[in-house]
Amino acid sequence: MLPLRHVASSGLSAVVLLLAGCATELAGVERSAEQPVSQQAATSDSQQRAKVHTELGALYLQNANLAVALDEARVALSADPGYAPAYSLMGLTYMQMRENASAEKSFEQALRIAPNDPEINNNFGWFLCQTGREQRSLSYFNIAIKSPLYATPAMPLTNAGICLLRLKDDKGAEEYFMRALKFDPENIRAIFLLADICYRQDRLSAARLHLSELQKLVEPSAELVWLALRIERKSGNRQSEARYAAQLRQDFVGSPEHLKLLQGQYE
């Protein structure tokens, strides 16, 4: 089983680190057929060097070694100044460093080179969502979603859903999350957020069903137990509520969810 930790939070899990979410996508719209540049075979020695250094930099980024990740992106671009995934890596790294102006400039340069690349569009969409431009982010997620050669469409579908939640559009978010599950039935982030939407809308049977699916996939966590407790509390099931409260006190002492329990902050 996988641990469930901060599935509703922002972070690098929302982007593809090897450079490798539903708004209103219209039915019948022709999908783009562009493969991510990072997945394409290099066509020259210089591009191969850029590809290798970009992939290496992505690993450093994943391990939070931001300075080295940035250096690897620069080495990649010195080998091939037109290698778009290196600019995307640079954007992701600057994003983690909270240097948003540099991040945006890097993503925009990547998109000038490869405007339909689904990975880069997903990454830039997530950056926009994280910097308060949720509505604008949806168009970039939709470009990624429409690409039939993108191996992980559940990622931009989920990301778009998260951005719609920030816009208070539960209905749109739920549609995106449900579509994400068609591509990735074990998408724990989408399942958790669906359970939370159903809980807030008093659709408690559906919330409990999503939670049951989640409990098969992940280890217990404070946030998962807390959601289960609140579902049972709202359902009037005091015995189950007490059981989850005891689990929270015993296994997750000091967690934000435990503190909310002590303070009686259920909403």
C-alpha positions, 0 to 999 in steps of 0.5 A, a space after each residue: 500500500 502507498 502512503 497518503 500524504 497531502 494528496 490535496 496539496 500543491 507540489 511536484 507530484 502535479 507535474 512530470 519531472 522527466 518533462 515526462 486536470 475538466 474545464 469546458 472541453 467540447 465533445 468531438 474536438 480533434 485531439 493534438 497528436 504531438 508527442 512530448 519532446 522529452 519522449 522523442 529520440 534525439 536527432 543529433 549528438 547535441 540534442 542527446 546531451 541536452 536530453 541526458 542533462 535534462 533528465 538528470 536535472 529532473 532527478 535532482 529536482 525530484 530530490 529537492 537539489 534545486 541548485 544542481 537541477 538548475 545547473 543541469 538545465 543550463 548545461 543542457 541548454 548550452 548543448 542545445 539552446 533549442 531543447 524545450 524540455 530544458 527550459 521547462 525543467 528550468 521553469 519547474 526549478 525556479 518555481 520551487 525556488 519561488 522565483 516566479 518571474 524567472 519561472 514564467 519566462 522559462 516556461 514561455 520560452 519552452 512553449 515558444 519552441 514547442 507550443 503543443 508539447 503536452 508535458 510543458 503545457 501541463 507544467 505551465 498550467 500548474 505554475 499558473 494555477 499555483 500563482 493565482 491564475 487558475 482560469 488561465 491555467 485551464 487552457 494549457 491543461 486542455 492542450 495536454 489533455 487533448 494529446 493522444 500521445 501523452 502517456 499520463 492524461 490523468 495528470 492534467 485532468 487532475 490538475 485542472 480539477 484542483 484549479 477548478 476547486 480553487 475557483 469554487 467550481 465543484 461540479 467542473 472539478 468533479 467532472 475532471 476527477 471522474 475523467 482522470 479515473 478513467 485513465 488512472 483508476 488508482 489516482 489517489 489524489 482524484 479519489 480523495 478530492 472526490 470524497 471531499 466534494 461529496 462530503 461537503 455536498 452531503 452526498 455521504 454514501 458517495 463520499 463513503 464509497 470513494 473513501 472505501 476505494 481509497 482505503 484499499 490503495 493507501 495506508 492510513 493517514 491523518 487526513 484520511 482518518 479525519 475525512 472518515 471521521 467527519 463523514 461518520 459524524 455528519 451521518 450521525 454514526 457516533 460509534 464509527 466517529 468515536 473509532 476514527 477519533 481514537 485512531 487519530 489520537 493514537 496514531 497521529 498525535 500533534 497532526 493538524 487534523 488531531 489539533 482540529 479534533 481537540 478544538 472541535 473544528 470539524 468544518 
